[in-house]
Amino acid sequence: MTNIYDFSARDIEGNERSLAEFRDKVLLVVNVASKCGFTPQYKGLEALQRAYQARGFEVLGFPCDQFGHQEPGDEAEIRDFCSLTYEVTFPMFAKVDVNGERAHPLYRWLKSSKKGLLGTEGIKWNFTKFLVDRHGEVVERYAPTDTPEKIGKDLSKMLG
């Protein structure tokens, strides 16, 4: 059976990272963008990271430019934006496609593991979020409109 630890992805610095390094942690995997109406959610995501990291939680950010060209920059521009604007400390990865033929294998797996509204797999917009438990399995899929604060309530239950 496949779980999130079977995947790897290039981080924002260009290094290939195995997601097995996050074994036994609760993860929130998010496709992010710098010029989106939901971009202010970076603040809430970082608040979750800081509040729950010591209890075994990580946010993983995956920039994506598939929705309205809202992530036009390169990795260095994205990293600088996140750091300077939102003081992001959670792991950020290189830009990926989340839909279509070139969708990253991680996102193919996430979407098939937890379908969206009305059973659809496709991601509809930036800031779609997948909650992964300590066993590496997807337990929840959140819409872009689901705020980090709402997700924090679910995290409290999962992290004990």
MIVOTOR-323809 format. One record per residue (C-alpha): residue number from 1; chain; z negated, x negated, y negated. Coordinates in pm, 1 decimal. Layout:
<nodes>
- NUM/A/Z/X/Y
...
</nodes>
This chain:
<nodes>
- 1/A/0.0/0.0/0.0
- 2/A/86.4/-124.7/-346.5
- 3/A/-164.6/-154.7/-628.2
- 4/A/-157.0/-305.1/-976.9
- 5/A/-265.1/-645.1/-842.2
- 6/A/72.9/-683.8/-669.4
- 7/A/249.6/-720.3/-1005.2
- 8/A/290.5/-992.7/-1261.4
- 9/A/421.6/-988.7/-1616.4
- 10/A/502.2/-1237.8/-1889.4
- 11/A/233.7/-1246.5/-2155.7
- 12/A/302.0/-1253.1/-2527.6
- 13/A/286.8/-1635.1/-2521.5
- 14/A/560.8/-1648.3/-2256.0
- 15/A/341.2/-1729.0/-1955.3
- 16/A/384.9/-1540.7/-1628.3
- 17/A/50.3/-1380.7/-1538.5
- 18/A/-51.2/-1219.9/-1214.4
- 19/A/-230.3/-891.2/-1270.5
- 20/A/-454.0/-994.6/-979.7
- 21/A/-655.5/-1181.7/-1243.7
- 22/A/-784.2/-837.8/-1348.0
- 23/A/-906.0/-751.7/-996.1
- 24/A/-1220.4/-535.2/-986.7
- 25/A/-1180.5/-427.7/-1349.6
- 26/A/-1100.5/-86.1/-1491.7
- 27/A/-774.6/-117.2/-1685.6
- 28/A/-600.2/86.7/-1951.9
- 29/A/-229.8/-2.9/-1953.7
- 30/A/-54.5/104.0/-2274.4
- 31/A/303.8/75.5/-2400.7
- 32/A/253.9/-11.8/-2765.7
- 33/A/466.0/-39.5/-3082.0
- 34/A/400.3/-176.3/-3430.3
- 35/A/593.0/79.8/-3636.3
- 36/A/497.0/408.2/-3471.8
- 37/A/297.0/703.0/-3597.1
- 38/A/50.2/623.7/-3318.0
- 39/A/19.0/253.8/-3413.1
- 40/A/-326.5/312.9/-3570.9
- 41/A/-446.3/371.7/-3212.2
- 42/A/-461.7/-8.9/-3188.4
- 43/A/-791.4/22.4/-3376.8
- 44/A/-934.9/260.9/-3116.9
- 45/A/-798.1/58.3/-2826.4
- 46/A/-963.4/-253.8/-2964.4
- 47/A/-1288.1/-59.1/-3009.0
- 48/A/-1272.9/38.8/-2639.5
- 49/A/-1206.1/-322.9/-2544.6
- 50/A/-1507.2/-445.7/-2740.1
- 51/A/-1737.3/-164.6/-2626.2
- 52/A/-1662.1/-183.6/-2253.6
- 53/A/-1534.1/-534.5/-2178.7
- 54/A/-1876.9/-657.2/-2069.0
- 55/A/-1883.7/-372.1/-1815.7
- 56/A/-1555.9/-479.6/-1653.7
- 57/A/-1289.1/-310.7/-1866.0
- 58/A/-964.1/-442.0/-2017.0
- 59/A/-687.7/-288.5/-2224.0
- 60/A/-344.5/-433.7/-2139.1
- 61/A/-82.8/-391.3/-2413.9
- 62/A/288.7/-385.6/-2332.0
- 63/A/513.0/-370.5/-2640.9
- 64/A/820.7/-153.6/-2595.3
- 65/A/1119.8/-92.7/-2822.3
- 66/A/1272.9/201.1/-2634.7
- 67/A/1148.4/475.6/-2865.4
- 68/A/1301.9/497.1/-3212.1
- 69/A/1330.6/116.2/-3246.1
- 70/A/961.4/108.4/-3337.5
- 71/A/895.4/-240.2/-3196.3
- 72/A/1178.1/-443.8/-3352.7
- 73/A/998.1/-778.8/-3376.9
- 74/A/988.1/-1067.7/-3134.9
- 75/A/673.9/-1165.4/-2945.4
- 76/A/545.3/-1394.9/-3222.7
- 77/A/583.0/-1118.3/-3482.8
- 78/A/411.9/-867.1/-3253.3
- 79/A/124.3/-1106.6/-3179.4
- 80/A/73.6/-1181.1/-3549.0
- 81/A/87.4/-812.9/-3644.5
- 82/A/-170.4/-716.2/-3380.5
- 83/A/-399.6/-1004.1/-3467.1
- 84/A/-382.8/-976.7/-3844.9
- 85/A/-368.3/-598.2/-3880.0
- 86/A/-593.8/-479.3/-3596.9
- 87/A/-777.7/-795.1/-3482.0
- 88/A/-658.2/-727.2/-3126.5
- 89/A/-839.0/-934.8/-2864.1
- 90/A/-714.8/-758.2/-2550.7
- 91/A/-431.3/-912.3/-2346.0
- 92/A/-85.7/-850.0/-2486.6
- 93/A/232.6/-897.7/-2289.4
- 94/A/596.5/-961.8/-2374.9
- 95/A/818.9/-668.1/-2465.8
- 96/A/923.7/-456.3/-2168.7
- 97/A/1136.0/-153.9/-2094.7
- 98/A/931.6/131.4/-1949.3
- 99/A/1223.2/362.1/-1863.9
- 100/A/1574.6/318.2/-1731.0
- 101/A/1747.1/60.5/-1513.7
- 102/A/1568.1/-232.2/-1676.2
- 103/A/1219.8/-79.9/-1656.7
- 104/A/958.1/-338.0/-1564.1
- 105/A/853.4/-300.8/-1196.9
- 106/A/493.9/-240.2/-1309.5
- 107/A/605.5/60.6/-1512.4
- 108/A/817.6/194.1/-1228.2
- 109/A/506.0/186.1/-1011.1
- 110/A/275.6/333.2/-1279.0
- 111/A/511.8/625.2/-1343.1
- 112/A/554.9/704.5/-973.0
- 113/A/178.9/677.9/-913.7
- 114/A/86.6/927.4/-1184.8
- 115/A/351.7/1164.8/-1306.4
- 116/A/351.0/1316.3/-1651.8
- 117/A/365.9/1670.7/-1778.0
- 118/A/545.2/1908.3/-1541.7
- 119/A/577.2/1631.3/-1281.6
- 120/A/812.9/1413.4/-1481.8
- 121/A/802.6/1036.3/-1437.0
- 122/A/971.8/921.8/-1757.1
- 123/A/756.7/800.3/-2042.2
- 124/A/822.1/1016.0/-2347.2
- 125/A/695.6/790.0/-2629.3
- 126/A/491.0/489.0/-2734.0
- 127/A/118.3/478.1/-2656.8
- 128/A/140.4/648.5/-2318.0
- 129/A/-165.4/522.7/-2131.2
- 130/A/-246.5/469.4/-1763.5
- 131/A/-607.6/434.7/-1646.7
- 132/A/-644.1/212.2/-1339.9
- 133/A/-964.9/198.5/-1135.3
- 134/A/-1140.7/-106.6/-991.0
- 135/A/-930.6/-75.3/-673.7
- 136/A/-607.2/-117.4/-869.0
- 137/A/-499.2/245.4/-836.1
- 138/A/-383.6/474.5/-1117.2
- 139/A/-634.3/755.4/-1168.4
- 140/A/-512.9/912.2/-1493.3
- 141/A/-213.5/924.6/-1722.7
- 142/A/-265.1/1002.8/-2089.6
- 143/A/-13.4/1125.8/-2344.0
- 144/A/47.8/936.5/-2668.6
- 145/A/-154.8/1204.3/-2849.3
- 146/A/-461.4/1136.5/-2630.4
- 147/A/-680.4/918.3/-2849.2
- 148/A/-873.3/612.5/-2734.8
- 149/A/-1191.0/798.6/-2833.4
- 150/A/-1110.6/1074.0/-2581.7
- 151/A/-1039.4/813.6/-2314.7
- 152/A/-1373.0/647.9/-2392.2
- 153/A/-1549.2/952.8/-2248.7
- 154/A/-1365.9/904.2/-1916.9
- 155/A/-1443.9/531.9/-1924.2
- 156/A/-1814.2/593.2/-1962.1
- 157/A/-1809.9/788.5/-1635.9
- 158/A/-1601.7/528.8/-1447.8
- 159/A/-1799.5/226.9/-1564.9
- 160/A/-2139.3/383.9/-1495.6
</nodes>
